[in-house]
């Protein structure tokens, strides 16, 4: 039993002892008052009749015994009642401890389930188009503007809340550098033209919900066909258990296939929790 429970029991015992003492003192006062009253009556009767009714104190002894028995009966009754109340109190404390332990075990099981099946954000596909989604963009022209939609799905079992999003349209004719370009400077995922922010649909971060990033991209004016186009960045988020979840991504547009493909580079595409 915990220290807090022991303190509660000690307080309860002190309260019971206090009431027992008060009860005993109360009975003593009542008995003293009765004897005083009886002696006063005896003296009055003696003065009126001239008889010494107190010559035989048998009635006082009987009365004394009577009150003593009543005190004992009442005292035992109080002790039994206090004992019953005490054990009821112990039962109540035991029930409270059982309920607390049950809740604790339920919370542990719930947290273990959340740790086993956390929230997980995954980039599923990227679309690029010109004006409407029906006009797919399959090749690039210097200075051209087109729309990009990136879809991230919560494939985990817990709801999540995004903390911040980083997006970068990156063009290069060389291999990707060791320093990830999106880590240099400020690159929010807000649309640079419409300033539309990433938003959820099919649920606010719930399992199966989709985070849509809508981004306007401009082809560099010095674009050449040997350049590759990457859409890269990172999203950090949290769920009920973990506060530092993230996913980084980098997809390259394959002109021959007309769609984005994964570059399969652990320096650019990592996530926590891991796949």
QUIKAVEN-V803998 format. One record per residue. PSI is psi in degrees with one decimal (NA if undefined). OMEGA is omega in degrees with one decimal (NA if undefined). D_CENTER is the distance of its C-alpha to the mean C-alpha in Angstrom with 1 decimal. Layout:
psi:omega:d_center
PSI:OMEGA:D_CENTER
PSI:OMEGA:D_CENTER
This chain:
psi:omega:d_center
141.9:-173.6:25.7
163.9:177.6:23.6
-35.7:178.9:25.3
-41.6:179.8:23.6
-40.4:178.3:25.0
-40.4:177.0:28.4
-40.8:179.3:28.5
-38.6:178.8:27.9
-43.4:178.9:30.7
-42.6:177.3:33.0
-40.7:179.9:32.5
-43.5:179.3:33.3
-42.4:178.1:36.4
-38.5:178.5:37.7
-43.2:178.9:37.3
-45.1:178.0:39.3
-37.2:178.3:42.0
-45.5:179.5:42.2
-33.5:176.8:43.0
-42.9:178.4:45.5
-44.3:178.1:47.3
-40.6:179.5:47.4
-45.5:-178.7:48.7
-42.8:178.6:51.5
-37.7:179.5:52.6
-42.9:178.6:52.7
-38.9:178.6:54.9
-42.7:178.9:57.1
-40.8:-179.2:57.7
-40.7:-179.9:58.6
-41.9:178.4:61.0
-40.2:178.7:62.7
-40.1:-178.8:63.1
-43.7:178.8:64.6
-39.1:177.8:67.1
-41.5:178.9:68.1
-42.5:-179.3:68.6
-42.0:179.0:70.6
-36.2:177.5:72.8
-40.9:177.9:73.5
-39.2:179.9:74.6
-44.8:-179.6:76.8
-37.5:178.1:78.6
-43.3:179.6:79.2
-38.1:179.7:80.7
-41.2:-179.1:82.8
-29.9:-177.9:84.2
-40.9:-172.7:85.0
-20.1:-176.2:86.5
1.5:178.4:87.8
145.5:178.7:86.2
88.2:-177.5:83.8
-10.6:-178.4:81.0
6.7:-179.9:79.1
-27.4:177.4:81.7
104.8:-174.7:79.7
20.2:-176.9:76.0
-40.6:-178.5:75.0
-34.1:177.6:73.1
-39.6:-179.9:71.0
-43.5:178.2:70.2
-42.1:179.7:69.3
-39.6:178.5:67.1
-44.3:177.4:65.5
-38.4:-179.9:64.8
-47.0:-179.9:63.5
-33.2:177.6:60.9
-43.5:177.9:60.1
-42.9:178.4:59.4
-40.3:178.3:57.3
-44.1:-179.6:55.3
-43.8:179.6:54.7
-46.9:-179.9:53.8
-39.1:-179.3:51.4
-44.8:177.9:50.0
-37.7:176.7:49.4
-41.7:178.5:47.8
-39.3:179.1:45.4
-44.3:179.6:44.7
-42.9:179.0:44.0
-40.3:178.5:41.9
-39.4:177.6:39.9
-43.7:178.2:39.5
-42.5:178.9:38.3
-38.3:-179.4:35.8
-48.4:-179.3:34.8
-30.6:173.6:34.2
-39.1:178.6:32.3
-41.6:176.7:30.1
-40.5:177.3:29.6
-39.9:178.2:28.8
-44.2:178.5:26.2
-40.6:178.1:24.6
-40.5:178.3:24.8
-41.5:178.6:23.1
-43.1:178.8:20.2
-38.9:178.3:19.9
-43.5:179.4:20.2
-40.7:178.6:17.4
-43.0:-179.6:15.1
-37.4:177.9:16.2
-44.0:177.9:15.8
-39.4:-179.7:12.2
-43.6:178.8:11.8
-38.1:178.2:13.9
-40.5:178.3:12.2
-40.4:178.2:8.8
-43.4:179.5:11.3
-39.9:179.3:13.1
-43.8:179.4:10.4
-37.0:178.1:9.6
-38.6:177.5:13.4
-39.3:179.2:14.0
-35.9:177.2:12.0
-35.4:-179.7:14.0
-36.9:-178.5:17.1
73.0:-177.9:16.9
174.6:171.4:15.3
148.1:-179.9:16.2
119.5:-179.4:19.8
130.4:-176.5:22.1
133.2:175.0:25.7
118.2:-175.8:28.9
-43.1:179.8:30.9
159.7:178.2:34.0
133.8:177.6:35.8
140.9:172.0:38.5
139.5:-177.1:41.2
166.7:-178.0:43.7
101.3:179.4:46.1
-68.1:178.9:45.3
158.0:-175.8:44.3
-19.0:178.4:42.6
-25.3:-178.9:45.9
76.7:-178.9:47.6
139.3:175.6:46.2
123.3:-178.6:47.0
-10.5:176.7:48.7
165.0:-173.3:50.6
148.4:177.4:50.4
136.4:-179.8:52.9
132.0:179.9:53.0
-2.4:-178.3:51.4
145.4:173.2:49.9
139.4:175.4:46.6
165.5:-179.0:44.4
145.6:177.3:40.9
129.7:175.3:38.2
123.8:177.2:35.1
132.5:-176.1:32.5
121.3:176.4:30.0
128.0:-176.6:26.6
137.2:172.3:24.8
100.5:-178.0:21.2
5.8:179.2:22.4
-171.7:-177.6:19.1
-5.5:-178.7:16.9
154.8:175.2:13.7
154.7:-178.9:13.8
161.5:175.3:14.5
124.6:179.7:15.4
145.7:179.2:18.6
-50.8:171.8:19.2
157.4:-178.0:23.0
139.6:178.1:25.9
130.0:179.7:29.3
144.5:178.8:32.3
128.0:170.4:36.0
116.9:-170.4:39.1
127.1:-179.5:41.2
132.5:179.5:44.9
148.9:174.4:46.9
-2.4:-178.8:50.0
179.0:174.4:48.9
160.7:178.7:46.3
138.7:-179.3:42.8
163.8:178.5:42.5
-32.4:175.3:40.5
119.3:-178.0:38.5
124.4:-173.0:36.5
-32.3:-177.3:37.9
-10.5:177.4:34.7
-9.1:-179.5:33.6
120.0:-179.1:36.6
-172.2:-177.7:36.4
120.6:-175.6:34.1
74.3:178.4:33.6
159.3:179.6:31.1
3.4:174.9:30.8
140.1:178.7:32.0
123.5:-177.6:35.3
-14.3:179.7:38.0
-57.0:-176.9:40.2
-11.5:-176.7:38.2
23.1:176.1:35.1
131.4:-178.3:32.9
157.1:173.8:29.4
140.0:-177.9:27.5
155.5:-179.6:25.9
150.1:163.2:24.1
159.6:-170.1:25.8
33.6:177.2:25.0
142.6:-178.7:21.4
80.5:177.0:19.2
3.9:179.9:17.9
161.2:176.0:17.3
129.7:-178.4:18.8
-8.8:179.7:22.6
161.0:-172.2:22.5
129.8:173.1:25.1
119.1:-178.4:25.1
126.4:173.1:28.7
116.1:-179.5:30.4
123.0:-168.4:33.8
137.5:176.7:36.0
127.5:-174.7:39.7
139.5:174.0:41.8
129.3:178.3:45.2
133.7:-179.9:47.6
146.7:-179.4:49.1
-20.9:177.6:52.7
22.7:-177.3:53.8
137.6:172.3:52.3
163.2:-174.1:54.4
-15.8:177.5:54.0
1.0:176.9:53.2
145.2:173.7:49.9
146.5:178.8:46.6
124.1:178.0:43.8
140.8:167.8:40.2
118.6:-171.9:37.0
168.8:178.6:34.4
-157.7:-178.0:31.3
152.5:174.5:27.6
128.6:174.5:24.2
147.1:-177.6:21.0
177.2:-179.5:17.6
159.5:172.4:14.0
-163.7:-175.1:11.4
-22.1:-176.1:7.7
-46.7:-174.8:9.0
140.1:-177.6:12.2
-7.7:-174.8:13.3
64.8:174.9:17.0
150.7:-178.1:18.2
163.2:170.9:21.7
131.8:172.0:24.8
150.0:-173.8:28.4
154.5:174.4:31.2
112.8:179.1:35.0
140.2:-179.7:37.2
137.3:178.3:41.0
121.6:178.8:43.0
107.7:-175.9:45.8
-36.8:-178.2:48.7
-30.1:179.7:50.5
-16.7:179.7:47.7
27.8:179.4:46.6
170.9:179.7:42.9
147.1:176.8:40.3
156.0:177.6:39.9
140.9:-179.8:37.6
-10.3:176.8:39.2
50.9:-179.9:37.5
112.9:-176.9:37.2
-15.8:176.4:34.3
-19.9:-176.3:34.8
-27.6:-178.2:34.0
96.1:177.3:31.8
163.1:179.1:28.9
153.1:172.2:25.2
120.1:8.2:22.0
155.0:-177.1:20.9
161.6:177.4:24.6
NA:NA:26.4
